[in-house]
């Protein structure tokens, strides 16, 4: 993680900016970014667009595309709308999963399904009650059905993960000896209710209402 935030930059250019502290870095606007990639900066308007042009000195040869314009689009739904209208040629954001079938039916569109090097995960603030109680944390695991999340919410474009920060496919760093979440904490509302009863989250009329109201108020 430390190395991923360290950039190799040319001294003869960088030292002229006078950056010495983290505050200097945070306020640095990088007005004329440089690099050795296939494109170079031609124009940039903040919150509007960035225009790149082909780098004739690129070590793998000049790109076949003369210029690329990256408009600033606020969210994936807005990007999808611009794509459908033909205002942009490529979507670089994840398509909303519920819209995948719609995108497949757009003429002359190629949909690339790629694997993200990341995972969706949840943090607990274990210094605050009830998150500090292991029974509460276990109950939360038992009320989440990862198979439903992967199949329905992500439309099959996701895999149920395992406890930990790394996704299962990120080998060799992923520890495949750790049982998956559904083995450790299978989806089980009755079990979750029993665990919550232990710490006082009791659904006294057994209709689910009082317990949900209590949990909803947590921060």
C-alpha positions as CSV (number, residue, x, y, z in Angstrom):
1,X,0.0,0.0,0.0
2,X,2.9,2.4,0.7
3,X,4.6,1.7,-2.6
4,X,1.3,2.1,-4.5
5,X,1.2,5.8,-3.5
6,X,4.8,6.6,-4.4
7,X,5.2,8.0,-8.0
8,X,8.4,8.2,-10.0
9,X,8.7,11.7,-11.3
10,X,11.4,13.7,-13.1
11,X,13.4,15.8,-10.6
12,X,14.1,18.6,-13.1
13,X,10.4,19.3,-13.3
14,X,9.1,18.3,-9.9
15,X,11.5,20.3,-7.8
16,X,10.3,23.5,-9.4
17,X,6.8,23.1,-7.8
18,X,8.2,23.6,-4.3
19,X,6.3,20.7,-2.7
20,X,7.7,19.8,0.7
21,X,4.7,18.7,2.9
22,X,1.6,16.6,2.6
23,X,-0.4,19.8,2.6
24,X,1.5,21.0,-0.4
25,X,0.7,17.8,-2.2
26,X,-3.0,18.0,-1.3
27,X,-3.2,21.4,-2.8
28,X,-1.2,20.6,-5.9
29,X,-3.3,20.9,-9.0
30,X,-0.9,19.1,-11.4
31,X,-1.5,21.8,-14.1
32,X,0.7,20.2,-16.7
33,X,0.8,16.5,-16.1
34,X,3.5,14.6,-17.9
35,X,4.1,10.9,-18.6
36,X,5.5,8.3,-21.0
37,X,2.2,6.8,-22.1
38,X,0.6,6.6,-25.5
39,X,-1.2,9.9,-25.1
40,X,-0.3,13.4,-23.8
41,X,-2.4,16.2,-22.4
42,X,-3.8,18.7,-24.9
43,X,-6.5,20.5,-22.9
44,X,-8.3,20.2,-19.6
45,X,-11.3,22.1,-18.2
46,X,-12.0,21.3,-14.6
47,X,-15.4,19.5,-14.1
48,X,-15.9,19.5,-17.9
49,X,-13.5,17.4,-19.9
50,X,-9.9,16.3,-20.5
51,X,-8.5,16.0,-24.0
52,X,-5.5,13.8,-24.9
53,X,-3.6,13.6,-28.2
54,X,-1.5,10.8,-29.6
55,X,2.1,10.7,-28.3
56,X,4.4,10.3,-31.4
57,X,7.3,9.2,-29.2
58,X,5.5,6.4,-27.5
59,X,7.9,3.5,-27.2
60,X,5.4,1.0,-28.7
61,X,4.6,3.3,-31.6
62,X,2.2,6.1,-32.2
63,X,-1.5,5.2,-31.3
64,X,-3.9,4.8,-34.1
65,X,-6.3,7.2,-32.5
66,X,-5.5,10.9,-32.9
67,X,-7.3,12.2,-29.8
68,X,-9.4,11.1,-26.9
69,X,-11.8,13.3,-25.0
70,X,-12.9,12.2,-21.5
71,X,-16.0,14.2,-20.4
72,X,-16.6,14.5,-16.7
73,X,-19.8,12.6,-15.9
74,X,-21.2,12.5,-12.4
75,X,-22.5,9.0,-12.1
76,X,-22.9,5.6,-13.9
77,X,-26.6,6.2,-14.8
78,X,-25.7,9.5,-16.4
79,X,-22.9,7.9,-18.3
80,X,-25.2,5.1,-19.5
81,X,-27.7,7.7,-20.8
82,X,-24.9,9.5,-22.7
83,X,-23.8,6.2,-24.2
84,X,-27.3,5.3,-25.3
85,X,-27.6,8.8,-27.0
86,X,-24.3,8.2,-28.8
87,X,-22.7,11.1,-27.0
88,X,-19.8,8.9,-25.9
89,X,-18.3,5.8,-27.5
90,X,-17.0,4.0,-24.4
91,X,-18.3,3.5,-20.9
92,X,-15.4,3.4,-18.4
93,X,-17.6,3.0,-15.4
94,X,-19.4,-0.1,-14.3
95,X,-22.8,-0.4,-15.9
96,X,-25.7,-0.5,-13.5
97,X,-26.3,-4.2,-13.2
98,X,-30.1,-3.8,-13.7
99,X,-29.3,-2.2,-17.1
100,X,-27.0,-4.9,-18.5
101,X,-29.7,-6.5,-20.6
102,X,-30.7,-3.1,-22.0
103,X,-27.1,-2.4,-23.0
104,X,-26.8,-5.8,-24.7
105,X,-29.6,-4.8,-27.1
106,X,-28.0,-1.6,-28.2
107,X,-26.8,-2.1,-31.9
108,X,-23.1,-2.3,-32.5
109,X,-22.3,-2.4,-28.8
110,X,-19.7,-4.8,-27.3
111,X,-20.1,-5.6,-23.6
112,X,-16.9,-6.6,-21.9
113,X,-17.3,-8.5,-18.6
114,X,-14.1,-8.0,-16.6
115,X,-13.1,-9.1,-13.1
116,X,-12.6,-6.4,-10.6
117,X,-9.5,-6.6,-8.4
118,X,-11.5,-5.7,-5.3
119,X,-14.4,-6.7,-3.1
120,X,-17.5,-5.2,-1.4
121,X,-17.0,-5.5,2.3
122,X,-18.4,-4.3,5.6
123,X,-16.6,-2.7,8.6
124,X,-17.8,-2.8,12.2
125,X,-16.8,-0.1,14.7
126,X,-16.0,-2.6,17.4
127,X,-15.4,0.2,20.0
128,X,-19.1,1.0,20.0
129,X,-22.0,-1.1,21.3
130,X,-23.6,-3.3,19.9
131,X,-20.9,-3.7,17.3
132,X,-18.5,-4.5,20.1
133,X,-20.6,-7.6,20.9
134,X,-19.6,-10.7,18.9
135,X,-23.1,-11.9,19.0
136,X,-24.3,-8.8,17.1
137,X,-21.6,-9.2,14.5
138,X,-22.5,-12.8,14.0
139,X,-26.1,-12.0,13.7
140,X,-25.4,-9.5,10.9
141,X,-23.5,-12.2,9.0
142,X,-26.5,-14.6,9.4
143,X,-29.0,-12.0,7.9
144,X,-27.0,-11.5,4.8
145,X,-27.6,-14.0,2.0
146,X,-24.5,-13.6,-0.2
147,X,-25.8,-16.0,-2.8
148,X,-28.9,-13.9,-3.2
149,X,-26.8,-10.7,-3.4
150,X,-24.5,-12.2,-6.1
151,X,-27.3,-13.8,-8.2
152,X,-30.0,-11.1,-7.9
153,X,-28.6,-7.7,-7.0
154,X,-25.4,-8.2,-9.1
155,X,-27.3,-10.1,-11.8
156,X,-24.8,-13.0,-11.6
157,X,-21.9,-10.7,-12.2
158,X,-20.4,-11.3,-8.8
159,X,-19.1,-14.1,-6.6
160,X,-19.9,-14.6,-3.0
161,X,-16.8,-13.7,-1.0
162,X,-15.2,-15.0,2.1
163,X,-14.3,-13.3,5.4
164,X,-11.4,-11.1,4.8
165,X,-10.4,-8.2,2.6
166,X,-9.3,-10.1,-0.5
167,X,-11.6,-11.6,-3.2
168,X,-11.2,-15.4,-3.7
169,X,-9.7,-15.0,-7.2
170,X,-6.8,-12.8,-6.1
171,X,-4.2,-15.5,-5.9
172,X,-1.6,-16.2,-4.5
173,X,-2.5,-13.7,-1.7
174,X,-5.9,-15.1,-1.0
175,X,-6.0,-17.7,1.7
176,X,-8.2,-20.5,0.3
177,X,-8.1,-22.4,3.6
178,X,-10.5,-19.9,5.1
179,X,-14.1,-21.3,4.9
180,X,-16.4,-19.1,2.9
181,X,-19.0,-16.9,4.6
182,X,-21.9,-19.2,3.9
183,X,-20.1,-22.1,5.6
184,X,-19.1,-20.1,8.7
185,X,-22.3,-18.0,8.9
186,X,-25.0,-19.4,6.6
187,X,-28.1,-17.3,5.9
188,X,-30.3,-18.1,8.9
189,X,-32.8,-15.6,10.2
190,X,-33.8,-17.8,13.1
191,X,-30.1,-18.0,14.2
192,X,-29.7,-14.3,13.8
193,X,-32.8,-13.7,16.0
194,X,-31.4,-16.0,18.7
195,X,-28.1,-14.1,18.8
196,X,-29.9,-10.7,19.0
197,X,-32.1,-12.0,21.8
198,X,-28.9,-12.6,23.8
199,X,-28.0,-9.0,23.8
200,X,-31.5,-7.6,24.4
201,X,-32.7,-7.0,20.8
202,X,-35.9,-9.0,21.5
203,X,-38.8,-9.1,19.0
204,X,-41.4,-9.3,21.8
205,X,-44.5,-9.7,19.5
206,X,-42.5,-11.9,17.1
207,X,-43.5,-9.9,14.0
208,X,-40.0,-8.5,13.2
209,X,-41.1,-4.9,13.7
210,X,-39.7,-4.0,17.1
211,X,-36.3,-5.6,16.4
212,X,-35.9,-3.9,13.1
213,X,-36.9,-0.5,14.6
214,X,-34.2,-0.9,17.3
215,X,-31.5,-1.9,14.8
216,X,-32.5,0.9,12.4
217,X,-31.6,3.5,15.0
218,X,-27.9,2.4,15.2
219,X,-25.1,4.5,13.8
